[in-house]
Amino acid sequence: MPRWEHGSEDRLKQAATELFEERGFQNTTAVEIAKRARVTTRTFFRYFADKQAVVFADAERLRAALIQQLGNTADAGQPLRSVTAVLAGFDWESLGSRESQRRRDRMIASNPELLERDLMKQHEMAEAFSGVLRERGVEPYAAELAARVGIDVFRTAYRRWLAADEGDAELSALVEAVMTALNSIAPAPRGSET
């Protein structure tokens, strides 16, 4: 097996995805992933700390892109809208087809250790968004609330998007529908503007 063969990381991600679908996440080992990708186990661990890390391989790149976009566009007067607009405006299909994202979402939901890591990633994203909003002049408590609620609004819309047939639902329209639902269960106080 050649050392440092080109494309090892991508092959490891592809092999892991295939094996997780074939055997299930719990029944797949790092050794099996490496073998399927035609690399050594040592190479696997150069790229990933564990098999859970493969599932979240693009998380840091995604986080950096979203934080940068929020930093460029955040409106201190509408922090919640700023967060949801950044999330809804991202090209989620650049991370894979809707079907592959459905499979990934189901796998995470059915594995407690993956669900825990996913929740940690969401928490880290909320903390980062909150920091960006504070830098833009949003009060700390409002920045934290906007970041956390914005992510939850988006997650609700994202799950609806995953459940919809291809081409049936635009993610941005679903985010707006969830925002409308949020406003209906938590309307603005009388005399204030939304």
C-alpha positions as CSV (number, residue, x, y, z in Angstrom):
1,M,0.0,0.0,0.0
2,P,1.6,3.3,-1.0
3,R,2.3,5.8,1.8
4,W,0.3,9.0,1.6
5,E,-1.8,8.0,-1.3
6,H,-3.6,10.9,-2.8
7,G,-7.3,11.3,-1.7
8,S,-7.0,9.2,1.4
9,E,-9.3,11.4,3.5
10,D,-12.0,11.4,0.9
11,R,-11.8,7.7,0.4
12,L,-12.0,7.2,4.2
13,K,-15.1,9.3,4.4
14,Q,-16.7,7.4,1.5
15,A,-15.7,4.0,2.9
16,A,-17.1,5.0,6.3
17,T,-20.4,6.1,4.8
18,E,-20.8,2.9,2.9
19,L,-19.9,0.7,5.9
20,F,-22.2,2.6,8.2
21,E,-25.0,2.1,5.8
22,E,-24.2,-1.6,5.2
23,R,-23.5,-2.6,8.8
24,G,-24.6,0.2,11.0
25,F,-22.5,2.6,12.8
26,Q,-22.1,0.5,16.0
27,N,-21.0,-2.6,13.9
28,T,-18.3,-0.8,12.0
29,T,-14.7,-0.4,13.1
30,A,-11.9,2.0,12.2
31,V,-9.9,-1.0,10.9
32,E,-12.7,-1.9,8.6
33,I,-13.0,1.6,7.3
34,A,-9.3,1.8,6.6
35,K,-9.3,-1.5,4.8
36,R,-12.3,-0.5,2.6
37,A,-10.5,2.8,1.8
38,R,-7.3,0.9,1.0
39,V,-5.2,2.7,3.6
40,T,-3.6,1.6,6.8
41,T,-5.3,1.9,10.2
42,R,-2.5,4.4,11.1
43,T,-3.5,6.5,8.2
44,F,-7.1,6.5,9.4
45,F,-6.0,7.8,12.7
46,R,-3.9,10.5,11.1
47,Y,-7.1,12.0,9.7
48,F,-9.7,11.1,12.3
49,A,-9.5,10.6,16.1
50,D,-12.2,8.0,16.0
51,K,-15.0,6.8,13.7
52,Q,-17.4,9.4,15.2
53,A,-15.1,12.1,13.8
54,V,-15.7,10.8,10.3
55,V,-19.4,11.6,10.6
56,F,-18.6,15.2,11.6
57,A,-15.6,15.6,9.2
58,D,-17.0,18.7,7.6
59,A,-18.2,20.4,10.8
60,E,-15.3,22.8,11.3
61,R,-15.3,23.9,7.6
62,L,-19.1,24.4,7.9
63,R,-18.8,26.3,11.2
64,A,-16.1,28.6,9.9
65,A,-18.1,29.4,6.7
66,L,-21.3,30.1,8.7
67,I,-19.5,32.3,11.3
68,Q,-17.8,34.3,8.5
69,Q,-21.1,34.8,6.8
70,L,-22.8,35.9,10.0
71,G,-19.9,38.3,10.7
72,N,-20.3,39.8,7.3
73,T,-24.1,40.2,7.4
74,A,-25.4,40.3,11.0
75,D,-27.8,43.1,11.8
76,A,-27.7,44.1,15.4
77,G,-31.3,45.2,15.2
78,Q,-32.5,41.7,14.1
79,P,-30.1,39.1,15.6
80,L,-32.5,36.2,15.3
81,R,-33.3,37.0,11.7
82,S,-29.6,37.3,11.0
83,V,-28.9,33.8,12.4
84,T,-31.7,32.2,10.5
85,A,-30.9,34.0,7.3
86,V,-27.3,32.8,7.4
87,L,-28.3,29.2,8.1
88,A,-31.1,29.2,5.5
89,G,-28.9,30.8,2.9
90,F,-26.1,28.3,3.1
91,D,-25.8,25.8,0.2
92,W,-26.6,22.6,2.3
93,E,-26.5,20.4,-0.8
94,S,-22.8,21.2,-1.1
95,L,-22.4,18.8,1.9
96,G,-24.1,16.0,-0.1
97,S,-27.4,15.2,-1.7
98,R,-30.6,15.5,0.4
99,E,-30.8,11.8,0.5
100,S,-27.3,11.4,1.9
101,Q,-28.1,14.0,4.5
102,R,-31.3,12.1,5.4
103,R,-29.3,9.0,6.0
104,R,-26.7,10.9,8.0
105,D,-29.5,12.5,10.1
106,R,-31.1,9.1,10.8
107,M,-27.8,7.6,11.7
108,I,-27.1,10.4,14.2
109,A,-30.6,10.2,15.7
110,S,-30.3,6.5,16.3
111,N,-26.9,6.5,17.9
112,P,-26.6,8.1,21.4
113,E,-22.8,8.8,21.0
114,L,-23.4,10.6,17.7
115,L,-26.4,12.4,19.0
116,E,-24.3,13.7,21.9
117,R,-21.5,14.9,19.6
118,D,-24.1,16.5,17.3
119,L,-25.6,18.4,20.3
120,M,-22.1,19.5,21.3
121,K,-21.4,20.8,17.8
122,Q,-24.7,22.7,17.9
123,H,-23.7,24.2,21.3
124,E,-20.3,25.2,19.9
125,M,-22.0,26.8,16.9
126,A,-24.4,28.7,19.2
127,E,-21.5,30.0,21.3
128,A,-19.7,31.1,18.2
129,F,-22.8,32.8,16.7
130,S,-23.4,34.5,20.1
131,G,-19.9,35.8,20.1
132,V,-20.3,37.3,16.6
133,L,-23.5,38.9,17.5
134,R,-22.0,40.5,20.6
135,E,-19.2,41.8,18.5
136,R,-21.8,43.4,16.3
137,G,-23.3,45.2,19.3
138,V,-26.0,42.8,20.4
139,E,-26.5,42.6,24.2
140,P,-25.0,39.4,25.6
141,Y,-28.3,37.8,26.7
142,A,-30.0,38.7,23.5
143,A,-27.0,37.4,21.4
144,E,-27.1,34.1,23.3
145,L,-30.9,33.8,22.9
146,A,-30.8,34.7,19.2
147,A,-28.1,32.2,18.5
148,R,-29.7,29.3,20.3
149,V,-33.3,30.0,19.1
150,G,-32.0,30.6,15.6
151,I,-30.3,27.3,15.5
152,D,-33.4,25.5,16.8
153,V,-35.6,27.3,14.3
154,F,-33.2,26.2,11.6
155,R,-33.0,22.6,12.8
156,T,-36.8,22.3,12.8
157,A,-36.9,23.6,9.2
158,Y,-34.0,21.5,8.2
159,R,-35.7,18.3,9.4
160,R,-38.8,19.3,7.5
161,W,-36.6,19.9,4.4
162,L,-35.1,16.4,4.8
163,A,-38.5,14.8,5.1
164,A,-39.8,16.5,2.0
165,D,-39.5,15.1,-1.5
166,E,-36.7,16.4,-3.7
167,G,-37.7,19.8,-5.1
168,D,-40.8,20.1,-3.0
169,A,-39.6,22.4,-0.4
170,E,-37.1,25.3,-0.4
171,L,-35.2,25.5,2.9
172,S,-35.6,29.2,3.1
173,A,-39.4,29.0,2.8
174,L,-39.4,26.3,5.6
175,V,-37.3,28.6,7.8
176,E,-39.9,31.3,7.3
177,A,-42.7,28.9,8.1
178,V,-41.0,27.9,11.3
179,M,-40.4,31.6,12.2
180,T,-44.1,32.2,11.6
181,A,-45.0,29.3,13.9
182,L,-42.6,30.7,16.5
183,N,-44.2,34.1,16.3
184,S,-47.6,32.5,16.8
185,I,-46.6,30.7,20.0
186,A,-44.5,33.5,21.3
187,P,-46.0,36.7,19.9
188,A,-44.4,40.0,20.5
189,P,-45.8,42.0,23.4
190,R,-48.6,44.4,22.4
191,G,-47.3,47.7,21.3
192,S,-43.9,46.4,20.2
193,E,-42.7,45.7,16.7
194,T,-41.5,42.3,15.4
